[in-house]
Amino acid sequence: MDQHFTYDFESVTHIVADAVGQPGRRTFFLQARQGRRVASLIVEKQQVAALAASVLQLLDELESQHPDLEPAVSPKQLPRLEEPIDPAFRVGQLGLGYDEGKDLMVLVAQALPTEPTDEDDEEGGVAMQDDLPRARFFATRTQMRALSEKALKSVESGRPDCPLCGRPIDAAGHFCPRTNGHAYPLAF
């Protein structure tokens, strides 16, 4: 099956996963550049966290399976989002792989379907659509390590979680349901 990619960057010069906005109201982006072409994709915070963890896991596996490879070094500076950010689509699915011949990691993103189609199955799920926008980015292991480190910092820089219920604590405070109304709201 030949897949069409809206963005197909054979060797990115820049790749990053980061957020803009204030904690609690942030928008997360996956952004890549090859030459003059830039692709900015909207992603969810959970997708960014999962991507960062998956990249680190794959890097560890590659280094143990291929000890002859130079290890992916940590960059001196972490990448940043480039302005202006003009999102192409909202990501519904991410895939991560490795091209051994090129010694490049590959990240594939597919858009979130916007409307149900006639191809919906009987259980109500949306069938895979071949016409959804897709992006494929080939990046070095060092670039992907930098993406992962930046993504983890971005995810961790959000609102702190309540130690009792795990919900985010806003700047104005937090009423924790686990206190059952018998304690003052928590604020950090």
C-alpha positions as CSV (number, residue, x, y, z in Angstrom):
1,M,0.0,0.0,0.0
2,D,1.5,3.3,-1.1
3,Q,0.8,6.0,1.4
4,H,0.7,9.7,0.5
5,F,2.3,12.1,3.0
6,T,1.2,15.7,3.2
7,Y,4.6,16.4,4.7
8,D,7.5,14.0,3.9
9,F,10.8,15.3,5.3
10,E,13.6,12.9,4.5
11,S,16.1,14.6,6.8
12,V,14.8,17.2,9.2
13,T,16.9,20.2,10.1
14,H,14.8,20.9,13.1
15,I,12.3,18.9,15.2
16,V,10.6,19.7,18.5
17,A,7.6,19.0,20.7
18,D,6.7,21.9,23.0
19,A,3.8,24.0,24.2
20,V,2.7,27.6,24.1
21,G,0.4,29.4,26.6
22,Q,-0.1,29.4,30.3
23,P,-0.3,26.1,32.3
24,G,-3.9,24.9,32.2
25,R,-4.5,26.6,28.9
26,R,-1.5,25.4,26.8
27,T,-1.5,24.1,23.2
28,F,1.1,21.4,22.4
29,F,2.8,21.2,19.0
30,L,5.0,18.9,17.1
31,Q,7.0,20.9,14.7
32,A,9.6,19.9,12.0
33,R,11.6,21.8,9.4
34,Q,13.4,20.7,6.3
35,G,14.9,23.5,4.4
36,R,12.2,26.2,4.0
37,R,9.3,23.8,4.6
38,V,7.9,23.8,8.1
39,A,5.2,21.5,9.5
40,S,3.5,22.4,12.8
41,L,1.0,19.8,14.1
42,I,-1.3,20.1,17.1
43,V,-0.8,17.3,19.6
44,E,-2.3,16.4,23.0
45,K,-0.2,16.6,26.2
46,Q,-0.5,12.9,26.7
47,Q,0.7,12.2,23.2
48,V,3.8,14.4,23.8
49,A,4.5,12.5,27.1
50,A,4.1,9.1,25.4
51,L,6.2,10.2,22.4
52,A,9.0,11.3,24.7
53,A,9.0,8.1,26.7
54,S,8.8,6.0,23.4
55,V,11.8,7.8,21.9
56,L,13.9,7.2,25.0
57,Q,12.9,3.6,25.1
58,L,13.7,3.1,21.4
59,L,17.1,4.9,21.8
60,D,18.0,2.5,24.7
61,E,17.0,-0.5,22.6
62,L,19.0,0.7,19.6
63,E,22.1,1.2,21.8
64,S,21.8,-2.2,23.3
65,Q,21.0,-4.0,20.0
66,H,23.6,-2.1,17.9
67,P,26.6,-1.4,20.2
68,D,28.6,-0.4,17.1
69,L,26.4,2.7,16.7
70,E,27.7,6.0,18.2
71,P,25.4,6.8,21.1
72,A,22.9,9.6,20.6
73,V,24.4,12.5,22.5
74,S,22.4,15.1,24.6
75,P,22.4,18.4,22.8
76,K,23.9,21.5,24.4
77,Q,20.7,23.5,23.6
78,L,17.2,22.1,23.4
79,P,15.1,23.0,20.3
80,R,12.4,25.6,20.4
81,L,9.2,26.2,18.4
82,E,9.7,28.5,15.5
83,E,7.3,31.4,15.0
84,P,4.8,31.8,13.4
85,I,3.1,28.6,14.3
86,D,0.5,27.7,11.6
87,P,-0.9,24.3,12.5
88,A,-1.5,22.0,9.5
89,F,-3.7,19.5,11.4
90,R,-4.5,17.9,14.8
91,V,-2.7,14.6,15.3
92,G,-4.8,11.6,16.0
93,Q,-2.1,8.9,15.8
94,L,1.7,8.8,16.1
95,G,4.1,6.1,15.1
96,L,7.8,5.8,15.7
97,G,10.4,3.6,14.0
98,Y,14.0,3.3,12.9
99,D,15.5,3.1,9.4
100,E,18.6,1.0,10.0
101,G,20.0,1.7,6.5
102,K,19.9,5.4,7.0
103,D,20.5,5.3,10.8
104,L,17.5,7.7,11.1
105,M,14.5,7.5,13.4
106,V,11.2,8.1,11.7
107,L,8.1,9.7,13.2
108,V,4.8,9.3,11.4
109,A,1.7,11.4,12.4
110,Q,-1.8,11.0,11.1
111,A,-4.5,13.6,11.4
112,L,-7.5,13.0,13.7
113,P,-10.6,12.3,11.7
114,T,-12.9,15.3,11.8
115,E,-16.2,13.7,10.8
116,P,-17.7,10.2,10.8
117,T,-17.7,8.7,7.3
118,D,-20.0,6.2,5.6
119,E,-17.3,3.6,6.3
120,D,-18.0,3.6,10.0
121,D,-18.1,0.0,11.3
122,E,-21.1,-1.5,13.1
123,E,-19.6,-0.8,16.6
124,G,-19.6,2.9,15.8
125,G,-15.8,3.3,15.3
126,V,-14.4,5.3,12.4
127,A,-12.7,3.3,9.7
128,M,-9.1,4.3,8.7
129,Q,-9.3,6.9,6.0
130,D,-6.6,7.0,3.3
131,D,-7.3,10.6,2.6
132,L,-6.3,11.9,6.0
133,P,-3.3,14.2,6.2
134,R,-0.1,12.5,7.2
135,A,3.4,13.6,8.0
136,R,6.6,11.6,8.1
137,F,9.8,13.0,9.6
138,F,13.2,11.3,9.4
139,A,15.5,12.6,12.2
140,T,18.9,11.7,13.7
141,R,19.0,9.9,17.0
142,T,20.5,13.0,18.6
143,Q,17.7,15.2,17.2
144,M,15.1,12.8,18.6
145,R,16.8,12.7,22.0
146,A,16.6,16.5,22.0
147,L,12.9,16.3,21.1
148,S,12.4,13.9,23.9
149,E,14.2,16.0,26.5
150,K,12.4,19.2,25.5
151,A,9.0,17.4,25.4
152,L,9.5,16.0,29.0
153,K,10.4,19.5,30.3
154,S,7.4,21.0,28.6
155,V,5.0,18.3,30.0
156,E,6.5,18.6,33.5
157,S,6.3,22.5,33.5
158,G,2.5,22.4,33.7
159,R,0.3,22.7,36.7
160,P,1.3,20.5,39.7
161,D,-0.9,17.5,40.5
162,C,-2.8,17.2,43.8
163,P,-1.0,14.6,46.0
164,L,-4.4,13.3,47.2
165,C,-6.6,13.0,44.0
166,G,-4.1,13.5,41.2
167,R,-6.0,16.3,39.5
168,P,-4.2,19.5,38.4
169,I,-4.0,22.4,40.9
170,D,-4.9,25.8,39.4
171,A,-3.2,29.0,40.4
172,A,-6.3,30.0,42.3
173,G,-6.3,26.7,44.3
174,H,-7.9,23.4,44.2
175,F,-10.8,21.7,46.0
176,C,-9.9,18.1,46.4
177,P,-12.8,15.6,46.4
178,R,-10.8,13.3,48.6
179,T,-11.0,15.8,51.5
180,N,-14.8,15.4,51.3
181,G,-15.3,19.1,52.0
182,H,-13.5,18.9,55.4
183,A,-10.3,20.7,54.5
184,Y,-9.2,23.9,53.0
185,P,-8.5,24.0,49.2
186,L,-5.0,23.2,48.3
187,A,-2.8,25.8,46.6
188,F,0.8,25.6,45.5
